[in-house]
């Protein structure tokens, strides 16, 4: 039954995207938005992708999702002349597909977006021991102008190796480290050490999961420059983001 639901969702594209802002901590303005798949067929996107990963349509689902996210976000760019970035999540197995680069290039040709606005976010826990394989793919994407982010850093065992070997443009630290950051000197030391590494290597650092003002203030004090979390913005439908970008005074994050 689940496979039938997956096929129906893919065939009829029964999904949409909400967008969550990433904020520059010094100016408190959005630098871009992460596209997050949402569907009434599978209330939990992780279950959808887990089910799809066991079919021969996983790559197709990923590309349809990317297409829809890019095309939706393109309307914001056209309406507001925004040059902010969009983060799209890609599973490593699909990223390594030999058709991925060509297909995303083909999609980009149909938008007003530039490759430098696209941050391809790779889940660190999915990389495992195949860093050498992904390294070649990542290099090709960066050569084409796309930006690479390693997500959930600190959650898995290969975090530091992935950061060093893949040389991402962005490092996103797992939300575990943001929760009760103000109360934990050990978390502060860990976040500060990764933030310092990023600063010294020209890598953008993002701390995910900021939910209370106290943690936000501590994050700023220890060198975090970009944050993401419910305190500043929850994932929102496209129309809400467009109103915000157009300066709608009634908009509330």
C-alpha positions as CSV (number, residue, x, y, z in Angstrom):
1,X,0.0,0.0,0.0
2,X,2.8,2.5,0.9
3,X,4.5,1.9,-2.5
4,X,1.2,2.7,-4.3
5,X,0.9,5.9,-2.2
6,X,4.5,6.8,-3.2
7,X,3.7,6.3,-6.9
8,X,0.5,8.3,-6.7
9,X,2.3,11.1,-4.9
10,X,5.0,11.2,-7.6
11,X,2.7,10.8,-10.6
12,X,0.4,13.6,-9.4
13,X,3.0,15.7,-7.5
14,X,0.9,15.7,-4.4
15,X,3.3,17.8,-2.5
16,X,4.3,21.4,-2.0
17,X,7.1,23.3,-0.2
18,X,7.3,25.5,2.7
19,X,10.3,27.8,3.1
20,X,12.2,28.6,6.3
21,X,14.5,31.6,6.4
22,X,18.1,31.6,7.4
23,X,19.1,34.9,9.2
24,X,22.3,36.9,9.2
25,X,22.8,37.2,13.0
26,X,24.3,40.6,12.8
27,X,21.7,42.3,10.6
28,X,18.8,39.9,11.4
29,X,17.8,39.9,7.8
30,X,17.2,36.7,5.7
31,X,20.1,35.5,3.5
32,X,17.9,32.8,1.9
33,X,15.3,30.1,2.5
34,X,15.4,26.4,2.9
35,X,12.8,24.5,0.8
36,X,11.0,21.8,2.9
37,X,8.7,19.3,1.2
38,X,5.2,19.0,2.7
39,X,2.5,16.5,1.7
40,X,-0.9,15.4,3.1
41,X,-0.2,11.9,1.7
42,X,2.8,11.5,4.1
43,X,2.6,13.8,7.0
44,X,6.2,13.0,7.8
45,X,8.5,13.7,4.8
46,X,11.2,11.4,6.3
47,X,8.8,8.5,6.0
48,X,8.1,9.4,2.4
49,X,11.7,9.5,1.4
50,X,12.5,6.3,3.3
51,X,9.7,4.5,1.4
52,X,10.8,6.1,-1.9
53,X,14.4,5.1,-1.3
54,X,13.4,1.4,-1.7
55,X,11.8,2.0,-5.1
56,X,13.3,2.7,-8.5
57,X,11.6,6.2,-8.5
58,X,13.6,7.8,-5.7
59,X,15.7,9.9,-8.0
60,X,12.6,10.9,-9.9
61,X,10.9,12.0,-6.7
62,X,13.9,14.1,-5.7
63,X,14.1,15.8,-9.1
64,X,10.4,16.6,-9.2
65,X,10.7,18.0,-5.7
66,X,13.7,20.2,-6.7
67,X,11.9,21.3,-9.9
68,X,8.8,22.4,-8.0
69,X,10.9,24.2,-5.3
70,X,13.0,26.0,-7.8
71,X,10.1,27.1,-10.0
72,X,8.1,28.3,-6.9
73,X,11.1,30.2,-5.6
74,X,11.6,31.7,-9.0
75,X,8.3,33.5,-8.7
76,X,9.7,35.3,-5.6
77,X,12.8,36.4,-7.6
78,X,10.7,37.7,-10.5
79,X,8.3,39.6,-8.2
80,X,10.9,41.1,-5.8
81,X,14.2,41.1,-7.7
82,X,15.6,39.1,-4.8
83,X,19.0,37.6,-5.0
84,X,18.6,35.6,-1.8
85,X,19.6,32.0,-1.8
86,X,17.5,28.8,-1.8
87,X,18.6,25.7,0.0
88,X,17.5,22.4,-1.5
89,X,18.0,19.1,0.3
90,X,19.4,16.3,-1.8
91,X,20.1,12.7,-0.7
92,X,23.7,11.7,-1.4
93,X,22.7,8.7,-3.4
94,X,20.7,11.0,-5.8
95,X,23.4,13.6,-5.8
96,X,25.8,10.9,-7.1
97,X,23.4,10.0,-10.0
98,X,25.3,10.8,-13.2
99,X,22.2,12.7,-14.5
100,X,21.9,15.0,-11.5
101,X,24.1,17.9,-12.7
102,X,22.6,17.9,-16.2
103,X,19.0,17.8,-14.9
104,X,19.5,20.6,-12.4
105,X,21.2,22.7,-15.1
106,X,18.3,22.1,-17.4
107,X,15.9,23.2,-14.7
108,X,17.9,26.4,-14.0
109,X,17.7,27.4,-17.6
110,X,14.0,27.8,-17.2
111,X,14.3,30.2,-14.2
112,X,15.8,33.6,-13.4
113,X,18.0,32.1,-10.7
114,X,21.7,31.8,-10.9
115,X,23.7,28.8,-9.8
116,X,25.3,30.9,-7.1
117,X,21.9,31.3,-5.5
118,X,21.5,27.5,-5.1
119,X,22.8,25.8,-2.0
120,X,22.6,22.1,-2.3
121,X,22.3,20.7,1.2
122,X,23.6,17.2,1.9
123,X,22.7,15.3,5.0
124,X,25.9,14.4,6.8
125,X,24.5,11.2,8.2
126,X,23.8,9.9,4.7
127,X,27.4,10.4,3.5
128,X,28.9,7.7,5.7
129,X,32.1,6.2,4.2
130,X,31.5,7.3,0.5
131,X,33.1,10.6,0.8
132,X,35.5,9.9,-2.0
133,X,32.6,9.2,-4.4
134,X,30.7,12.4,-3.3
135,X,33.9,14.4,-3.5
136,X,34.0,14.2,-7.3
137,X,30.3,15.1,-7.6
138,X,30.6,18.0,-5.2
139,X,33.6,19.4,-7.1
140,X,31.7,19.3,-10.4
141,X,28.7,21.1,-8.8
142,X,31.0,23.8,-7.3
143,X,32.8,24.2,-10.6
144,X,29.3,24.9,-12.2
145,X,28.8,27.6,-9.6
146,X,26.5,25.8,-7.2
147,X,27.1,26.1,-3.4
148,X,27.3,23.0,-1.1
149,X,26.2,22.7,2.5
150,X,26.8,19.8,4.9
151,X,23.7,19.5,7.1
152,X,23.3,18.1,10.6
153,X,27.0,18.4,11.4
154,X,27.7,16.8,14.8
155,X,24.9,14.3,14.5
156,X,26.9,11.5,12.8
157,X,30.4,10.0,13.1
158,X,31.8,11.3,9.8
159,X,31.0,15.0,10.4
160,X,34.6,16.3,10.7
161,X,35.9,14.2,7.9
162,X,33.1,15.4,5.5
163,X,33.9,19.0,6.3
164,X,37.6,18.6,5.6
165,X,37.3,16.3,2.6
166,X,34.3,17.9,0.8
167,X,35.3,21.5,1.5
168,X,31.6,22.7,1.6
169,X,30.6,26.3,1.2
170,X,28.3,26.1,4.2
171,X,28.3,24.0,7.4
172,X,25.0,23.6,9.2
173,X,25.4,22.4,12.8
174,X,22.8,20.1,14.2
175,X,20.0,21.6,16.3
176,X,21.1,19.6,19.3
177,X,23.9,22.1,19.9
178,X,21.5,25.0,19.8
179,X,19.1,23.6,22.4
180,X,19.9,25.1,25.8
181,X,23.1,26.5,24.4
182,X,23.1,29.3,27.0
183,X,23.1,26.8,29.8
184,X,25.8,24.5,28.5
185,X,29.4,25.6,28.4
186,X,30.4,22.4,26.7
187,X,28.0,23.1,23.8
188,X,29.3,26.6,23.6
189,X,32.9,25.3,23.3
190,X,31.9,22.8,20.6
191,X,30.0,25.4,18.6
192,X,32.7,28.0,19.0
193,X,35.4,25.5,17.8
194,X,33.5,24.7,14.6
195,X,32.6,28.3,14.0
196,X,36.3,29.2,14.3
197,X,37.3,26.5,11.8
198,X,34.7,27.9,9.4
199,X,35.9,31.4,9.9
200,X,39.5,30.4,9.2
201,X,38.7,28.4,6.1
202,X,36.2,30.8,4.5
203,X,33.2,28.5,5.2
204,X,29.8,29.9,6.1
205,X,28.6,28.6,9.5
206,X,24.9,28.0,10.3
207,X,23.5,27.0,13.6
208,X,20.1,25.3,13.3
209,X,17.4,25.0,16.0
210,X,17.5,28.4,17.6
211,X,14.2,28.7,19.6
212,X,14.7,31.1,22.6
213,X,16.3,34.5,22.8
214,X,18.9,33.4,25.4
215,X,20.4,30.9,23.0
216,X,20.4,33.4,20.2
217,X,22.4,35.9,22.2
218,X,25.0,33.3,23.3
219,X,25.3,32.1,19.7
220,X,26.1,35.6,18.6
221,X,28.6,36.1,21.4
222,X,30.6,32.9,20.5
223,X,31.0,33.7,16.8
224,X,27.9,32.3,15.0
225,X,27.1,34.4,12.0
226,X,24.0,32.7,10.5
227,X,21.1,31.1,12.4
228,X,18.0,29.1,11.6
229,X,15.1,28.3,13.9
230,X,11.6,28.8,15.1
231,X,12.5,31.9,17.1
232,X,13.1,33.9,14.0
233,X,11.0,32.1,11.4
234,X,8.9,28.9,11.1
235,X,8.6,27.2,7.7
236,X,6.0,29.2,5.7
237,X,4.1,28.8,2.5
238,X,5.4,30.6,-0.6
239,X,2.7,33.3,-0.5
240,X,3.8,34.3,3.0
241,X,7.4,34.5,2.0
242,X,6.5,36.6,-1.0
243,X,4.6,39.1,1.1
244,X,7.6,39.4,3.4
245,X,10.0,40.0,0.6
246,X,7.7,42.6,-0.9
247,X,7.7,44.5,2.4
248,X,4.1,43.8,3.4
249,X,3.8,45.6,6.7
250,X,1.2,43.1,7.9
251,X,3.6,40.2,7.7
252,X,4.6,38.6,11.0
253,X,7.4,36.0,11.1
